[in-house]
Amino acid sequence: MAHKKVFKLGELQLKIMKILWERPETAVGDVHQALSAEGSWAYTTIATMLRKMEARGLVRHRLEDRKFLYRPVVQAGEVARGLSAHLLERLFEGSLADMVAHLLTTGQVPAMHPAAICAGRSTRFSAKTRAWSLPKSNCPTNTTPSNCRPGSAPK
């Protein structure tokens, strides 16, 4: 079985990639300006980091009007999947149940509302609001896991 590449990104690299995912074909100066709100990174630091990221195959550039325009080569989903799989394997020895239990017991992710479990559909957790968005469901709002199983709704 072939192993998928895990893209290990440092803090600055991840911030740069997030900017490039939002705005493909971005000049070094624009990346620098976007990052200036978050810290005091020197322009040359950003330029050097982008060159190193290009050498690693994370980004590519093209020249336009004497400016290097950078674009991401790897997508956000690839990075997230790789890092998630790496975290799961390294810290939890491949046990998804242990990882989820850890997240729930440490309060990193609050428990899902039973109606969301009942719906059997993916829900999204917002770190900003620290709340789950619930899918539309036939389950009543007072549903508990004992009276509603994933993928089915009580009658």
N, C-alpha and C positions, 0 to 999 in steps of 0.2 A: 504494500500500500504506500503510495507516494505521500510524503508529508507536505502540507501547504506551508509556504513561507510565512514566518511570523515577523512582522515588521515591528521591531522594538524602537519606539520613538521616545526621545527625551522630551522634557516639558516644552522647550522652545520649538523643537521640530513638530510636535503635535499642534502647537498654536499656529505655526506657519501652514501646516497642512490644512487646518480648519479654514484658514483664510483662503487658501487656494481652492478648496472644495466649494466655497461660497462664490468665489470670483475667479474662474479659470482665466488663464493668461493675464497674470498680474505682474507688474514691474516691481523690482526690489524696493523702490521708493514707496510704492503703495503698500507693500507688505510692512515696511518699516513704519509708515504712518498708522496703519491699522493696529500695530503692536504698541505704539507709543502710549496709548491709553492704559495699557496693562503693565508697563515697566519702562525702564530707561535703557533699551537696547540700542547700541550704536549701529549706524547704517552699515558699516563694514562687517559687523558681527552677523547681521542678517544676510548680507551678500555671501559671506564665507559659508554660513550654514546652508544656504541654498545650493552652493557649489558642491558641498559635501553630500547633501541630500540627492543631488543629481548623480554623483558618483555611485551612490547606493541604489540608484534606479527608482527613487521615490518620485522625482520630478524631472521634467525636461524643460529646455528653454529654446526660444527662437529669438533672433535679433530683428528688431523693428525700430527704425529711426534712432539708431545708436543706443537702444535700451534692450536689455534682456527681459523678455516676457516669459515668466515661469508658469507651468501648468502641472497639475498632479498626474502622475502615471498610475498610481494605485488609488483605488476608491475607498471612501470612508468605511464601507461595509467590509472590505477585505481586511482593513486594519483592525476594525472592531472584532470581527470573527477570529482573526489570528490571535489578538491579545486575550480575548475571552477564552479561547481554547488553551492557550498557554497558561493563563491564570488557573483555569480549571485543573489542568494536568499537574502543574507545579505545586499549587497550594492544597488542592483537595484530592489529589491522586486519582483524578478522573471522575470523582463522585459528584454529579450534579446535585443530588439530594443534599449532600453535605454543604455544598456551596450555597444553595438556596436557604438551608437552615441557618447557616452563618449570617447571611444577609438579613434574614428576618429577626434572628435573636439579637443581633447587634444594633438593630434599628436603622440599618443602612437603607432598607426598603421596608415600608410598613406592609403589614399583611393585606392581601387583596380582599376586597369586599366579596362575600360569598356569591353575590349575584354575578360578579365577574367570573368567578370560578365556574358557576353554573353555565354561563354562556358558552364556555368552551372555546372562546375566541381570544385572540391576543388582545391584551390591554397595554396601555402605555403609562409608565410612571414618569411624572414630571418632577425633576429635581428642584425646579424653581418653586412650584406650588406644594411639593411633597405630597402629591395626591395622585391617585389612579384615575385614568379616564375610563369609564365603564362603557362597554359596548351595549347596544340595545339588546334587550333580552326579554324572554317570556317569564323569567323568574321574578317573583315578587320581591320587594325591597327587604322583606324580613327573612329572606332565604338563608338557610344555614347549610353547611356542607352535608349534614345528615339527611336533609330532605330534598336536596338537589344535587345531582351528580353532573360532572362535566359533560357538556354536549346534550344534556336533556333538561327539560323544564318540568316542574310538577304540574299536574293538571288541576 
